[in-house]
Amino acid sequence: MAFLLELKESFKKFYNRYNTYVVPASKFIIALICFIMINTSIGYMDKLKNPVFALLLAVICAFLPGGFTLIVLSAFILIQLYVIAPEFALLVLCVMLLMYLLYFRFAPKTAYILIITAMFCWMKIPFVLPVAIGLCSSVAAVIPVSFGVIMYYIIRTASDYEAAISDDSLSESMKQISYLIESLLKNRQMLVLIIAAAVTIIVVYIIRRQKIDHSWKIAIIVGSITQFLILVVGQIALKSDFNIVLIIIGTILGVAAAYICNIVFFALDYKRTEYVQYEDDEYYYYVKAVPKINVANADVRIKHINAKKTKKTDDIRQMRTGDTAKDNGYAVSNEEDDDILFYDDDK
């Protein structure tokens, strides 16, 4: 814990000093990963698939707010889907408009939660996020997390859709649209993942808001168990095709990420809890005060103190009166004022 707290303080100092560069760099990296993810999955237009074009878009997104970055990514996805089939792009556009109406109404400042959720789904470890998001955000985070999962499965469905439209049985537009709707709505894996993430975020948020000691740690434990049970039950009952090994690894990583969030944002020393009571003209106040745990960085400054050979008192007097010091077998100091001088009058 001490190491994490020292790391936290170091990062705070670094961020306060270089935040002008850190924030755009972080946005650039996230946007670039998203464009690579989209091109890898549904990169059907050669011009958009060019890495240089993706790099330029990532640079632009580095200086845009999260909401505008989300719109740029959505437009990038729609253009790629339009190359596959206009029907698919039109259907996804309708889904996106519905999602963004809810998103901009209830959770307009959580764009990067949506983006990062889709990224972690692409990396096959979406189970890392829900507990940490429940600790650091509010119940409204359920909306961007759910939409992030849906966006990932839309991209994933596109690859299967390209193979399906080449079949003679899906040559008609209505059959193509029907196939898409069925592929999205009947995707059991997507449904189980959305339910698990939403329930976990709500449970963690409710528990960490309670006025009990170690509420964040209790929320981490209960939330992780809740998510794991929902995923396992969904795997058994609905055959959602989750990899049980990835579920276990993702849950363990989620606990580690949540513990780091606990140290960074809610490190409290419950042994020094104080209860304060005071009043004003209208109320009595009963306050429970729990101090934060703060560890200052080690700031060690070493000052060298050099011992010199002794000088005669007469020589020192001559130096004070402006006379030139004579070398009587003793070294004359030319060092800085902080050095220690030893006076030996016995010689």
C-alpha positions in Angstrom: 0.0 0.0 0.0 2.8 2.4 0.8 4.3 1.9 -2.6 1.0 2.6 -4.3 0.4 5.7 -2.2 3.9 7.0 -3.1 3.2 6.2 -6.7 0.0 8.1 -6.5 1.7 11.2 -5.1 4.4 11.0 -7.8 1.7 10.7 -10.5 -0.2 13.6 -9.1 2.9 15.8 -9.2 3.7 14.6 -12.7 0.2 15.2 -13.9 -0.1 18.6 -12.4 3.1 19.6 -14.1 2.6 18.0 -17.5 -1.2 17.7 -17.8 -1.1 19.8 -21.0 0.7 16.9 -22.7 -0.6 13.9 -20.8 -4.3 14.4 -21.6 -3.9 14.8 -25.4 -1.4 11.9 -25.5 -3.9 9.6 -23.6 -6.7 10.6 -26.0 -4.5 10.0 -29.0 -3.5 6.5 -27.8 -7.1 5.5 -27.0 -8.4 6.8 -30.4 -5.6 5.1 -32.3 -6.3 1.7 -30.7 -10.0 2.1 -31.6 -9.2 2.8 -35.2 -6.9 -0.1 -35.4 -9.6 -2.3 -33.8 -12.2 -1.2 -36.4 -9.8 -1.7 -39.3 -8.8 -5.1 -38.1 -12.4 -6.2 -37.7 -14.2 -4.5 -40.5 -11.6 -2.8 -42.6 -13.3 -3.2 -46.0 -12.5 0.3 -47.5 -8.9 0.5 -48.6 -8.5 4.3 -48.1 -9.8 4.2 -44.5 -7.8 1.1 -43.8 -4.6 3.1 -44.5 -2.6 3.4 -41.2 -1.7 7.0 -42.1 -5.4 8.0 -42.3 -6.1 6.3 -38.9 -3.1 8.1 -37.4 -4.3 11.5 -38.7 -7.8 10.9 -37.2 -6.3 9.9 -33.9 -4.3 13.1 -33.8 -7.5 15.1 -34.4 -9.4 13.1 -31.7 -6.6 14.0 -29.3 -7.8 17.6 -29.2 -11.5 16.9 -29.2 -13.9 16.3 -26.3 -15.0 12.8 -25.6 -18.4 13.2 -27.2 -16.9 14.4 -30.5 -14.4 11.5 -30.5 -17.3 9.1 -30.1 -19.1 10.7 -33.1 -15.9 10.4 -35.2 -15.6 6.7 -34.3 -19.2 6.1 -35.1 -18.9 7.7 -38.5 -15.8 5.7 -39.2 -17.7 2.5 -38.4 -20.7 3.5 -40.5 -18.6 4.2 -43.6 -16.9 0.8 -43.2 -20.2 -1.0 -42.9 -21.7 0.9 -45.9 -19.0 -0.8 -48.0 -20.3 -4.2 -46.9 -24.0 -3.4 -47.4 -26.1 -0.2 -47.2 -28.8 -2.1 -45.3 -26.4 -2.9 -42.6 -25.1 0.7 -42.3 -28.7 2.0 -42.2 -29.7 -0.4 -39.4 -26.6 0.4 -37.4 -27.3 4.1 -37.8 -30.8 3.7 -36.3 -29.3 1.8 -33.4 -26.6 4.4 -32.9 -29.1 7.3 -32.9 -31.2 5.5 -30.3 -28.2 4.8 -28.1 -26.8 8.4 -28.4 -30.2 9.9 -27.5 -30.1 8.0 -24.3 -26.4 8.6 -23.8 -26.4 12.3 -24.3 -29.5 12.6 -22.1 -28.4 10.7 -19.1 -24.6 10.2 -19.2 -23.1 12.9 -21.5 -19.6 13.0 -19.9 -18.8 9.3 -19.9 -17.8 8.9 -23.6 -14.5 7.3 -22.7 -16.2 4.7 -20.5 -18.1 3.6 -23.7 -15.0 3.6 -25.8 -12.8 1.7 -23.3 -15.6 -0.9 -22.7 -15.6 -1.7 -26.5 -11.8 -1.9 -26.4 -11.7 -4.3 -23.5 -14.4 -6.4 -25.2 -12.2 -6.6 -28.3 -9.3 -7.7 -26.1 -11.6 -10.5 -24.6 -11.4 -9.2 -21.1 -14.5 -7.0 -20.5 -14.8 -8.5 -17.0 -12.1 -6.2 -15.7 -14.1 -3.0 -15.9 -17.5 -3.2 -14.1 -16.2 -3.3 -10.5 -13.8 -0.4 -11.0 -16.4 1.6 -12.9 -18.9 1.1 -10.0 -16.3 2.4 -7.6 -15.3 5.5 -9.6 -18.5 6.4 -11.3 -22.3 6.4 -10.7 -25.2 4.2 -11.6 -25.5 6.2 -14.9 -22.3 4.4 -16.1 -24.6 1.4 -16.9 -25.6 3.3 -20.0 -22.2 3.8 -21.7 -21.0 0.3 -20.6 -24.0 -1.3 -22.2 -23.6 0.7 -25.3 -19.9 -0.1 -25.5 -20.8 -3.8 -25.4 -23.4 -3.4 -28.1 -21.0 -1.4 -30.3 -18.4 -4.2 -30.0 -21.0 -6.9 -31.0 -22.2 -4.8 -33.9 -18.6 -4.8 -35.2 -18.3 -8.5 -34.5 -21.5 -9.2 -36.4 -20.2 -7.4 -39.5 -17.7 -10.1 -40.3 -20.3 -12.8 -40.1 -22.7 -10.7 -42.1 -20.3 -10.3 -45.1 -20.2 -14.1 -45.5 -24.0 -14.4 -45.0 -25.0 -11.8 -47.7 -23.0 -13.8 -50.3 -25.4 -16.7 -49.8 -28.3 -16.9 -52.2 -30.8 -17.2 -49.3 -29.9 -13.7 -48.2 -30.0 -11.9 -51.5 -33.1 -9.9 -50.7 -32.8 -6.7 -48.6 -35.6 -7.7 -46.2 -33.9 -11.1 -45.5 -30.6 -9.3 -44.9 -32.2 -6.9 -42.4 -34.0 -9.7 -40.7 -30.8 -11.6 -40.4 -29.1 -8.6 -38.8 -31.9 -8.0 -36.3 -31.9 -11.7 -35.3 -28.1 -11.8 -35.0 -28.1 -8.8 -32.6 -31.2 -9.4 -30.5 -30.6 -13.2 -30.1 -27.0 -12.9 -29.2 -27.0 -14.6 -25.8 -23.4 -13.7 -25.0 -24.0 -10.0 -25.5 -27.2 -10.2 -23.4 -25.4 -12.0 -20.5 -22.5 -9.6 -20.6 -24.7 -6.5 -20.5 -26.7 -8.0 -17.5 -23.6 -8.9 -15.6 -21.9 -5.5 -16.1 -25.1 -3.6 -15.3 -25.9 -5.6 -12.1 -22.3 -5.5 -10.9 -22.0 -1.7 -11.4 -25.3 -1.1 -9.5 -24.3 -3.5 -6.6 -20.8 -2.0 -6.2 -22.2 1.6 -6.3 -24.9 0.9 -3.7 -22.4 -0.8 -1.3 -19.6 1.7 -1.6 -22.1 4.5 -0.8 -23.0 2.9 2.5 -21.8 4.6 5.8 -19.9 1.6 7.0 -16.2 0.9 7.5 -14.3 -0.5 4.6 -17.3 0.0 2.3 -15.1 0.1 -0.9 -13.4 -3.2 0.0 -16.7 -4.9 0.7 -18.1 -3.5 -2.6 -15.1 -5.0 -4.4 -15.6 -8.4 -2.9 -19.4 -8.5 -3.3 -19.3 -7.0 -6.8 -16.7 -9.5 -8.1 -18.6 -12.5 -6.8 -21.8 -11.1 -8.2 -20.3 -10.7 -11.7 -18.7 -14.1 -11.6 -21.9 -15.9 -10.6 -24.0 -14.1 -13.3 -21.5 -15.0 -16.0 -21.2 -18.7 -14.8 -25.0 -19.0 -14.5 -25.4 -17.4 -18.0 -22.8 -19.8 -19.4 -24.6 -22.9 -18.0 -28.3 -21.8 -18.5 -28.1 -19.9 -21.7 -25.0 -21.4 -23.2 -23.5 -18.0 -23.9 -20.2 -19.5 -25.1 -17.9 -17.6 -22.7 -14.5 -19.0 -22.0 -14.4 -19.9 -18.3 -10.6 -19.4 -18.1 -11.0 -15.8 -19.5 -13.8 -15.2 -16.9 -11.6 -16.2 -14.1 -8.6 -14.2 -15.3 -10.8 -11.2 -16.0 -12.4 -11.4 -12.6 -8.9 -11.5 -10.9 -7.7 -8.6 -12.9 -10.9 -6.7 -12.1 -10.2 -7.2 -8.4 -6.7 -5.9 -8.8 -7.8 -2.9 -10.8 -10.6 -2.1 -8.2 -8.1 -2.4 -5.3 -5.8 0.1 -7.1 -8.8 2.4 -7.4 -9.5 2.0 -3.7 -5.9 3.0 -2.8 -5.9 5.9 -5.2 -9.3 7.4 -4.5 -10.4 6.1 -1.1 -7.5 5.2 1.1 -8.7 5.7 4.7 -7.2 5.0 8.1 -10.2 3.6 10.1 -8.0 3.2 13.2 -8.0 7.0 13.6 -11.7 7.5 13.2 -13.1 10.5 15.1 -16.6 11.3 16.1 -17.5 15.0 16.3 -20.6 16.6 17.7 -21.5 20.3 17.4 -24.6 22.5 16.9 -25.9 25.7 15.4 -29.1 27.6 15.8 -31.2 25.0 14.0 -29.4 21.6 14.0 -27.2 19.2 16.0 -24.5 17.6 13.9 -23.0 14.2 14.5 -20.0 13.8 12.3 -17.9 10.7 11.7 -14.4 11.8 10.4 -12.1 9.2 8.9 -8.6 10.6 8.0 -7.0 9.7 4.6 -3.8 7.8 4.4 -1.1 9.9 2.9 2.5 9.0 2.4 4.9 11.7 1.5 7.5 10.9 -1.1 11.0 10.5 0.1 12.7 13.8 -0.6 16.3 13.3 0.6 18.8 16.0 0.1 22.4 15.2 0.9 24.7 18.1 1.9 28.4 17.4 2.0 30.3 18.8 5.0 34.1 18.7 4.5 36.5 18.8 7.4 39.6 20.9 6.7 43.0 20.9 8.2 43.4 23.3 11.2 44.5 26.9 10.8 46.4 29.2 13.1 44.5 32.0 14.7 47.0 34.6 13.4 46.5 33.4 9.8 42.7 33.8 10.2 43.2 37.3 11.6 45.3 38.2 8.6 42.7 37.0 6.2 40.0 39.1 7.9 42.1 42.3 7.7 42.7 41.7 4.0 46.2 40.5 4.2 47.3 37.6 2.0 47.2 34.3 3.9 50.6 32.7 4.1 51.1 29.1 3.8 52.6 27.9 7.2 52.2 24.3 6.5 48.5 24.4 6.7 45.9 24.3 3.9 44.0 27.5 3.2 40.3 26.8 2.4 38.7 28.1 -0.8 35.5 26.1 -0.3 32.0 27.5 0.3 30.7 29.0 3.5 29.0 25.8 4.6 32.4 24.1 5.3 33.4 23.5 8.9 36.7 25.2 10.1 38.6 23.8 13.1 40.7 26.3 15.1 43.6 24.9 16.9 45.3 27.6 19.2 47.6 25.1 20.9 50.0 24.8 18.1 
